[in-house]
């Protein structure tokens, strides 16, 4: 959901890192690679960037994923690159400051002896040299440290926590024997208050899986077809241009991000009383519809995946039109009440349990109010509720959930269902997942059905928890 200070997820975990380090190329080779990265990125030649990866890295990172990352996740918040300069070298990587038209980010780079990129991570903000910040002390927690799972979670959380400014986080693990909840840190710095399984967090873009589940319900109940043209569902207006090469946008494409719609409307900052800390609150459906009335699709619907908060917002509005009820009411009545998820909703009934959010630098941020963008990221929840939600997907009993989990795009390492991303891990397991991020919260949920295993991470920091979740998802 982030649009300004976007927290970039780890582009890739280092591939055979120790081997890459042993064959680490010299500085000149790294600098030459950086020049090529900037040249090809600015030219939009993402295929050439993909060819710069080592063979093993290419196996982990598809061309489509490369295009999505550079073309969307980097280009939107940073624009074109204007300079890439070496700042320091540590024992593992060379670290560069990347100057963009719109901001600065950090690049950690490993180039192997053949001049290929063996590892690469982009993070927001300027590089911080080793020792610039002291590691934090071990946080308060309720982990009993008895089982192997307890210890694995604790090790992963400590590594993440000590290098971050996250105030608190809650981890939920779902295994064949049941569930376990682990709480770490303080709900706000200095409070001494440990979060619980009933602490309420923003879950950000995990909301999109709720929106897609409403679509699955509408399909199963024969209110709409999954491949229905969205234009008749939008209501009065001329929507004939919402097509390309005679292919209209279909409902399924709003759910799997292949609609051709851009990530956001181009007039977010033109909303009344615009506040960059609350980027959606007053950009209402009238403004969204106005943008839809003039938008040109980026690609033919169904041809290319491009992550779109706009598409999710439109899907949520269409579900309102189909069901004749507000989006928030649909989420509560059709998803949360049947699953007995009493604390999951757009907004909250108990502000005392809703923790404050903090950005990745540790500064307090206001809770987001998303208005008509709520279907893209407006749901708040607790760990207890999210584990119920995850269990319903790990062991799907309802036809609607099974439909939501069915692949609708892609068949290789990267695919998508309705609202869910599907990644084939190196060991062959399929991970079904979604993450979320607002200015003050970060979240992740994922299941590996072949292992009967799932993980949820909720935090009140804008710093991504994807890497933390990945460690716990490994065998």
C-alpha positions in Angstrom: 0.0 0.0 0.0 2.9 2.4 0.4 3.2 5.2 -2.1 5.8 7.6 -0.8 8.3 6.1 1.7 7.8 2.6 0.3 9.5 -0.2 2.2 11.1 -2.3 -0.4 11.1 -6.0 0.3 14.3 -7.9 -0.1 14.7 -8.2 -3.9 16.2 -11.6 -3.4 18.0 -13.6 -0.7 21.6 -14.0 -1.6 22.2 -17.0 -3.8 24.8 -19.4 -2.3 26.2 -16.4 -0.4 29.4 -18.0 0.9 30.3 -19.1 -2.6 29.6 -15.6 -3.9 31.7 -14.0 -1.2 34.6 -16.4 -2.0 34.5 -15.3 -5.6 33.7 -11.7 -4.9 34.8 -9.5 -7.8 36.9 -6.4 -7.3 35.5 -2.8 -6.9 36.0 -2.0 -10.5 33.8 -4.9 -11.6 31.1 -3.8 -9.0 31.3 -0.2 -10.2 30.9 -1.3 -13.8 27.9 -3.4 -12.9 26.3 -0.4 -11.2 26.8 1.8 -14.3 25.0 -0.9 -16.3 22.2 -1.2 -13.8 21.6 2.6 -13.9 21.8 2.7 -17.7 19.4 -0.3 -18.3 17.0 0.7 -15.5 16.7 4.2 -16.8 16.1 2.9 -20.3 13.4 0.4 -19.0 15.4 -2.5 -20.4 14.5 -5.0 -17.7 15.3 -8.0 -19.8 18.9 -6.8 -20.0 19.0 -6.4 -16.2 17.7 -9.9 -15.9 20.6 -11.1 -18.1 23.1 -9.5 -15.7 22.1 -12.0 -13.0 24.1 -15.1 -12.4 22.6 -18.4 -13.7 21.6 -19.5 -10.2 20.1 -16.1 -9.4 18.1 -16.3 -12.6 16.6 -19.6 -11.5 15.3 -17.9 -8.4 14.2 -14.7 -10.0 12.1 -14.8 -13.1 12.2 -12.2 -15.9 8.6 -11.2 -14.9 9.6 -10.7 -11.3 12.6 -8.6 -12.4 10.3 -6.4 -14.6 7.8 -6.0 -11.8 10.4 -5.0 -9.2 12.4 -2.5 -11.3 9.4 -1.2 -13.2 7.0 -0.8 -10.3 8.6 -1.2 -6.8 11.7 0.9 -7.6 10.5 3.3 -10.4 7.4 4.5 -8.6 9.0 5.8 -5.4 12.4 6.8 -6.9 12.0 7.6 -10.6 15.1 7.4 -12.7 18.5 6.9 -11.1 20.9 9.9 -11.3 23.9 8.4 -9.5 25.1 5.2 -7.8 28.1 5.7 -5.5 30.1 3.3 -3.4 29.8 4.1 0.4 31.6 1.2 2.0 32.5 -2.5 1.8 31.7 -4.9 4.5 32.6 -8.5 4.9 29.7 -9.7 2.7 28.8 -7.0 0.2 29.7 -3.6 -1.4 27.2 -1.0 -0.3 26.1 1.9 -2.6 24.0 5.0 -2.2 21.5 5.2 -5.1 20.3 8.7 -6.0 16.9 8.8 -7.7 14.9 11.7 -9.0 12.4 11.3 -6.1 14.6 10.0 -3.3 17.5 7.9 -2.1 17.9 4.2 -1.5 20.6 1.8 -0.5 21.9 -1.0 -2.8 23.8 -4.0 -1.3 25.5 -5.8 -4.2 27.5 -9.0 -4.7 29.2 -9.4 -8.1 30.8 -12.8 -8.7 34.1 -13.5 -10.4 32.4 -13.7 -13.8 31.0 -10.2 -13.5 27.4 -11.4 -12.8 25.1 -10.3 -10.1 25.0 -13.0 -7.4 23.1 -11.0 -4.8 21.3 -7.7 -4.6 19.1 -5.9 -2.0 17.5 -2.5 -2.3 16.4 -0.7 0.9 14.9 2.8 1.4 17.1 5.6 2.8 20.9 6.3 2.9 23.4 3.5 3.7 24.4 3.1 7.3 27.9 2.0 8.0 28.6 -1.0 10.3 28.6 0.1 13.9 26.8 3.3 13.1 23.9 2.1 15.2 24.3 -0.2 18.2 22.3 -3.4 18.3 19.3 -3.2 20.5 19.0 -5.3 23.6 16.8 -8.4 23.6 13.2 -7.3 23.8 10.6 -8.3 26.3 8.7 -11.4 25.1 6.5 -14.3 26.1 8.2 -17.1 24.1 8.6 -20.1 26.3 11.7 -21.3 24.4 10.9 -25.0 24.8 10.1 -26.5 21.4 12.2 -26.4 18.2 9.6 -24.0 16.7 9.9 -21.7 19.8 13.6 -21.5 19.4 13.5 -21.0 15.6 11.0 -18.1 16.0 13.1 -16.5 18.8 16.3 -16.7 16.8 14.7 -15.1 13.7 12.9 -12.4 15.7 16.0 -11.4 17.7 18.1 -11.0 14.5 15.4 -8.8 13.0 14.5 -6.8 16.1 18.0 -5.9 17.1 18.8 -4.3 13.7 15.4 -2.5 13.4 13.4 0.2 15.2 10.2 -1.8 15.4 8.4 -1.2 18.7 6.5 -4.5 18.9 5.6 -7.4 16.8 3.5 -10.6 17.1 4.3 -13.9 15.4 1.7 -16.6 14.8 2.6 -20.1 13.7 0.1 -22.7 12.4 1.3 -26.3 12.4 -0.4 -29.7 12.3 -0.6 -29.8 16.1 -2.3 -26.4 16.4 -1.3 -22.7 16.8 1.2 -20.7 18.8 1.4 -17.0 19.3 4.6 -15.1 20.3 4.8 -11.5 21.3 7.8 -9.2 21.4 8.7 -5.7 22.3 6.6 -2.8 23.6 3.4 -1.5 22.1 4.9 1.9 22.2 8.5 2.8 23.1 9.0 3.1 26.9 5.5 1.7 27.7 6.8 -1.6 28.9 3.5 -3.1 27.6 3.9 -6.4 25.7 1.5 -6.9 22.8 -0.9 -9.9 23.0 -2.8 -12.1 20.5 -5.6 -9.6 20.9 -3.6 -6.5 20.0 -5.0 -4.8 16.9 -2.7 -4.0 14.0 -3.2 -2.6 10.5 -2.7 -5.5 8.0 -2.3 -3.3 4.9 -2.5 -5.1 1.6 -3.4 -8.5 3.1 -6.8 -6.8 2.9 -6.8 -7.6 -0.8 -7.3 -11.3 0.0 -10.5 -10.4 1.8 -11.7 -8.4 -1.2 -10.9 -11.3 -3.5 -12.7 -13.7 -1.2 -15.8 -11.6 -1.7 -15.4 -12.0 -5.4 -15.1 -15.8 -5.0 -18.3 -15.8 -3.0 -20.1 -13.8 -5.6 -18.9 -16.3 -8.3 -19.9 -19.4 -6.3 -23.4 -17.8 -5.6 -23.7 -17.1 -9.3 -24.1 -13.4 -8.9 -21.2 -12.8 -11.4 -18.8 -14.8 -13.6 -15.2 -14.7 -12.7 -14.3 -13.6 -16.3 -17.1 -11.0 -16.4 -16.3 -7.7 -18.2 -16.2 -5.0 -15.4 -17.6 -2.2 -17.6 -21.4 -3.1 -17.1 -20.8 -3.5 -13.4 -19.4 0.0 -13.0 -22.7 1.7 -13.6 -23.5 4.8 -15.6 -20.7 6.3 -17.7 -18.6 5.7 -20.7 -16.2 2.9 -19.8 -15.6 1.7 -23.4 -11.9 2.6 -23.1 -11.3 0.1 -20.3 -10.0 -2.4 -22.8 -7.0 -2.9 -25.0 -6.7 -4.9 -28.2 -10.4 -5.6 -27.9 -9.8 -7.2 -24.5 -11.8 -5.7 -21.6 -10.8 -5.7 -18.0 -12.4 -8.8 -16.3 -13.1 -9.3 -12.6 -10.4 -12.0 -12.3 -7.8 -9.6 -13.5 -8.6 -7.0 -10.8 -7.9 -9.8 -8.3 -4.7 -11.1 -9.8 -3.2 -7.7 -10.8 -3.3 -8.3 -14.6 -5.9 -5.6 -15.4 -3.5 -3.2 -17.0 -4.5 -0.5 -14.5 -1.7 1.5 -12.9 -0.8 1.1 -9.3 -2.5 4.3 -8.2 -4.6 7.2 -9.6 -2.4 10.1 -10.8 -4.3 12.7 -8.8 -3.9 11.3 -5.2 -2.3 14.6 -4.2 -5.2 16.6 -5.7 -7.7 15.4 -3.1 -9.2 17.9 -0.7 -7.0 18.7 2.3 -4.3 16.4 1.0 -2.0 15.2 3.8 0.9 13.0 2.6 0.7 11.1 5.9 -2.9 10.2 5.1 -2.7 9.7 1.3 -6.1 8.1 0.7 -8.6 9.5 3.1 -10.2 12.1 0.9 -9.6 10.5 -2.5 -13.1 9.2 -2.8 -15.0 7.1 -5.3 -15.9 10.2 -7.3 -12.2 10.9 -7.9 -11.4 7.3 -8.5 -14.2 7.1 -11.1 -12.9 10.4 -12.6 -9.5 8.8 -13.1 -11.0 5.6 -14.5 -12.8 7.8 -17.0 -9.6 9.1 -18.5 -7.0 6.3 -17.8 -5.1 4.5 -20.5 -4.3 0.9 -19.7 -0.6 0.1 -19.3 -1.0 -3.3 -21.0 -3.6 -5.6 -22.5 -5.7 -7.1 -19.7 -4.5 -10.5 -18.8 -1.2 -10.2 -20.5 1.1 -8.8 -17.7 1.1 -8.6 -13.9 1.4 -5.1 -12.5 0.5 -4.7 -8.8 -2.4 -2.3 -8.5 -4.0 -0.8 -5.4 -6.3 0.9 -7.8 -7.5 -2.4 -9.2 -8.3 -3.6 -5.7 -10.2 -0.5 -4.9 -12.2 -0.9 -8.0 -12.9 -4.6 -7.2 -14.2 -3.6 -3.8 -16.5 -1.0 -5.3 -17.8 -3.6 -7.8 -18.5 -6.0 -4.9 -20.5 -3.3 -3.2 -22.5 -2.9 -6.4 -23.0 -6.7 -6.7 -24.1 -7.2 -3.1 -25.8 -3.8 -2.5 -23.9 -3.2 0.7 -20.9 -1.1 1.8 -17.5 -2.9 1.6 -16.9 -2.7 5.4 -20.3 -4.4 6.0 -19.5 -7.1 3.5 -16.2 -8.0 5.1 -17.8 -8.3 8.6 -21.0 -10.1 7.6 -19.7 -12.4 4.9 -16.2 -13.2 6.1 -15.5 -12.3 9.7 -18.8 -13.2 11.4 -18.9 -16.8 9.9 -15.3 -17.3 11.0 -15.9 -15.7 14.4 -13.2 -13.1 13.8 -14.8 -10.4 16.0 -11.8 -8.0 16.0 -11.3 -8.0 12.2 -12.9 -5.1 10.3 -12.4 -1.8 8.5 -11.6 0.4 11.5 -12.0 -0.9 15.0 -14.5 -1.0 17.9 -11.8 -1.0 20.6 -9.2 1.8 20.1 -7.5 0.9 23.3 -6.2 -2.4 21.8 -5.1 -0.7 18.5 -1.4 0.0 18.8 0.1 3.2 17.4 2.2 2.9 14.2 5.8 4.0 13.6 7.7 4.5 10.4 10.9 2.7 9.6 12.9 5.5 11.3 10.9 5.0 14.5 8.8 8.1 14.2 5.1 7.9 15.2 2.7 8.0 12.3 -1.1 8.5 12.2 -3.3 5.4 11.7 -4.5 5.3 8.1 -8.1 6.0 7.1 -8.5 4.7 3.5 -12.1 5.6 2.7 -13.0 4.2 -0.7 -9.5 2.7 -1.0 -10.3 0.4 1.9 -10.5 -2.7 -0.3 -6.8 -2.3 -1.1 -5.6 -2.1 2.5 -8.1 -0.9 5.1 -8.6 -4.0 7.3 -7.3 -4.2 10.9 -7.0 -7.4 12.8 -5.4 -9.4 15.6 -3.1 -12.4 15.6 -5.8 -14.6 17.1 -8.2 -13.7 14.2 -5.5 -13.9 11.5 -4.6 -17.4 12.6 -8.3 -18.4 12.2 -8.3 -16.8 8.8 -5.0 -18.6 7.8 -6.3 -21.9 9.0 -9.4 -21.5 6.9 -7.1 -21.3 3.9 -4.6 -23.9 5.0 -7.5 -26.4 5.3 -10.2 -25.0 3.0 -13.6 -26.4 3.7 -15.6 -23.9 1.7 -15.9 -23.9 -2.0 -15.4 -20.1 -2.0 -12.0 -20.4 -0.3 -10.9 -23.2 -2.6 -11.8 -21.0 -5.5 -9.9 -18.0 -4.0 -6.8 -20.3 -3.8 -7.0 -21.5 -7.4 -4.2 -20.3 -9.7 -5.5 -17.8 -12.2 -2.2 -16.5 -13.6 1.2 -18.1 -14.1 2.4 -21.7 -13.8 6.1 -21.4 -13.0 7.9 -20.1 -10.0 5.6 -17.1 -9.7 1.8 -17.4 -10.0 -1.3 -15.8 -8.5 -4.7 -16.9 -7.3 -7.5 -14.5 -6.3 -5.7 -11.9 -4.2 -3.0 -14.4 -3.2 0.6 -14.7 -4.6 2.0 -18.2 -5.1 5.7 -18.8 -5.2 7.5 -22.1 -5.8 10.3 -22.4 -3.3 13.7 -23.8 -4.1 12.8 -27.1 -2.5 9.7 -27.5 -4.6 7.2 -26.4 -2.0 4.5 -23.9 -3.0 4.1 -20.8 -0.7 0.8 -19.1 -0.9 1.2 -15.6 0.6 0.5 -11.9 0.8 2.2 -9.1 2.7 1.1 -5.7 3.8 2.6 -2.3 4.5 1.3 1.1 5.6 3.4 4.0 6.8 3.2 2.6 10.4 2.6 -1.1 10.1 4.0 -4.2 8.3 2.5 -7.6 8.0 2.9 -11.0 6.3 0.9 -14.2 6.1 1.7 -17.3 4.2 1.0 -21.1 4.1 2.8 -24.1 2.7 0.0 -26.6 2.3 2.3 -29.5 1.5 3.9 -29.1 4.9 0.6 -28.2 6.8 2.4 -25.0 8.0 1.6 -21.3 8.1 3.1 -18.1 9.5 1.7 -14.7 10.3 3.8 -11.7 11.3 2.2 -8.4 12.5 4.2 -5.3 13.5 3.6 -1.7 14.3 6.5 -0.5 12.2 6.8 0.5 8.5 9.9 -1.7 8.2 9.1 -4.8 6.1 8.8 -8.1 8.0 9.1 -10.2 4.8 12.6 -11.3 5.5 11.7 -12.3 9.1 8.8 -14.4 7.8 11.0 -16.0 5.2 13.4 -17.3 7.8 10.5 -18.9 9.7 9.1 -20.5 6.5 12.3 -22.3 5.7 12.5 -25.9 6.9 
